[in-house]
Structures are given as structure tokens and as C-alpha cells.
Amino acid sequence: MDKRIEIAAIVAAATIGEGVFALPYIIQRSGWVVSLVWFVGLIAAISVAHTIYLRTLAAEGEKERLLGLARRHLGAVGFFVGLAAIVIGLLLGFVAYLVLGAHFLLILFPGIPPAAALAAFWAVLAFLAWRSGGRIAWLEVGGIILIACAIFFIFFSGRPELALANIPFAAPREFFLPFGAVIFALAGWTSVEQVYEVVRGRDVSRPFAMFWVLAGGTAFAALLYWLFALGAIGSAGQVAADTISGIAGWPVWRKDIIAILGLAAACVVSLPMARELKNVFEKDLGWNTLGSRAAIIFIPLAAVIAGFTNFLAIVSVAGGVFISAQYLLIITVGRRMLILAPREKVLLDGIAIIFAAAAVYEIVIFVVH
């Protein structure tokens, strides 16, 4: 396999996830132009950050992961900010998957109690989190293929032309609405550590060429997201915040495909997320294997049981606040470690301002209000 294709596949596998189910609602509320602006801008910003992180790992020799790099180069404050951003952000991702995963099982098996559906899907994620390890696995590759096939089927079997009539051109009042959900959907920096394993020993000093390869994986995920959104909006007219709450009138076969798509997406993206959390707990905090995996498995379940079940709020806060903080950390560490040209510093500062401003917006909207 061509290394560029492998790298793009790794990025796509770590990117595609349950964030897809918030996007039809976001796109319909904010409009074509606003949504496209955020998608294009964030694909570029995220891919620049991924390129910087890859160069940082190459300069460090991957002796440390992101949190270890923050502790070494930013001190105690950087370490604790990074710890909160990475751990809480990734755990919120698992919470979002549990919330939707139980719904997907109820679609496939409508007779089971909701608590049983939650327990069953939690058991699946717990198994994957416990067993995850190494580079991109067969499940990730197979999951990407399954997800892509399901999305193409939903798009072509529906009436995407109706989506054109059901999506406004632009809704300026909702300009900032897409940020949290889109960054949650597009974030895939955990893949960069796997990418480094692929390119280890190779020259990564050509950032422009590597940027396009990394951006290709993120852009492929974005293409699938848009196809899904158009298929969902064209089929339902008006979509719910999590998409699945508004599909009661859909044919059974279409609902089953949506459910299978959601389950596959959760399984695919949970692997790199679990690996990164284990790296944080075991390598950076010195926890033993049992303690780290127990935290990954039980904390999200406790959050769902405690009532954290608003899917749109979860993905918006996780993306807009914690994932933004993760990318700010990547930019700050890279700026501290790498020898950068003046134009590169200006570019990174501009990206950092966007992430910081949008994070403040998400805090005001979903936390303060």
C-alpha cells in the first residue's frame, strides 16, 4: 500500500465517529455557506496542527507523547491544563458514544429495555478499550469501509436533492453554532502518533507535502459527513439534534443501516481514543494497566447514569472547549520546540486565536447559560 494512502486511512479512521450524527442538524440550522466555511477552515487548521505535531514528534524522537511534551516544555501549568483537556475531552467522547450507542441497539432490537441496551453497548466499548493496542487494526480498516459503504447507500438511496430545498443558504445568527460539533467530528490528532510510526526514519522536513496527505484523510471524513447529512436531511426534511431522534417514520431497513453505521463508527474511533487515554494514564501519570483501563471503562458509564445525555451539548462542549484546548496545546508545544519561519509563527498564532475564541463561545453558550 502506498504510504500516503496508509497515512490518510489512519487519519480518517481516527476522525470518523459519532460526531456525524450532530452534523445534519448543525448544517440545516446554520446553512450551506456557514457550514462550509467552518468545515474548510477547520480542515485546514486541524491539518496544520497535525503537521506541527508530527514534526514535533520527529524532533523529539517520540520519547514523549503530547502530555509528556507539555510537562517538559511548558511546566506544571501546561501539564495540568493538558491533562484536563486530553482526559476530559476524550472521556466526553466516550460519553457521547454511549448515549447514541444505546439508541442504536434499541433501533436494531426494539424489544429490549433501554438499560439493557446501554449495558450491552457499554460492554462492547469496554472490550474494545481493554483490548486496543498497536497501530491501525483490522477493525479500524474494516470499520472505515463499512461506514463509507453505509453512508454512500444512505445518500444514493434517499432524495438528496430535497436537502437543497431544506437547507438555508446561510443563517448569520447561527454562525458559531457549528464550531463545537464540527471540530468534534473532524478532530483526529490521536492518529498522528500512529502516522509517526509509519513515517519513522523518513524525512518529515517537507511540511507542505505532509500537510496535504494529512488533510486528505480529514477531508475524506468531511466528505462522508456531508453525504450523510444530505441523505438524512433529504429523507427527513427536518432533522433532530442527534439525527436518530427524528427517524421514527423512516423505513425499518433505513433505520437499521443508520444503527449499524453508528455502531461501526463508535467501534472504529474508540480504538485510537482508548490508546491515547491509556498512554496518558500509564506513561504520563504512572498508573498501572488495571487502573487506567478501569477509568476508561467506568467513568463514561457513570456520567451517562448521572444524567449527562444531551448529545448536542456533549459534542459541542467536548469539541469547542476540550478539543480546542488540545489543539492549542499542540500548537504551543510545537511553537516552543520547533524552529519555525516567521510566516509559520503568524499562521499558528492565527489558528490559536480561532480555537481560543470559539472555546470561550462554547463555554458561554453551553456552560454559563
Secondary structure, DSSP 8 states (H G I E B T S, - for coil): --HHHHHHHHHHHHH-SGGGGGHHHHHHHH-HHHHHHHHHHHHHHHHHHHHHHHHHHHHHTTSS-HHHHHHHHHHHHHHHHHHHHHHHHHHHHHHHHHHHHHHHHHHHSTTS-HHHHHHHHHHHHHHHHHH--SSS-HHHHHHHHHHHHHHHHHHHHS-HHHHHHHS-S--GGGTTTHHHHHHHHH--THHHHHHHHHHTTS----HHHHHHHHHHHHHHHHHHHHHHHHHHHHHHSS--TTSGGG-TTS-HHHHHHHHHHHHHHHHHHHHHHHHHHHIIIIIIS---HHHHHHHHHHHHHHHHHTT---HHHHHHHIIIIIIHHHHHHHHHHHHHHS---HHHHHHHHHHHHHHHHHHHHHIIIIII-
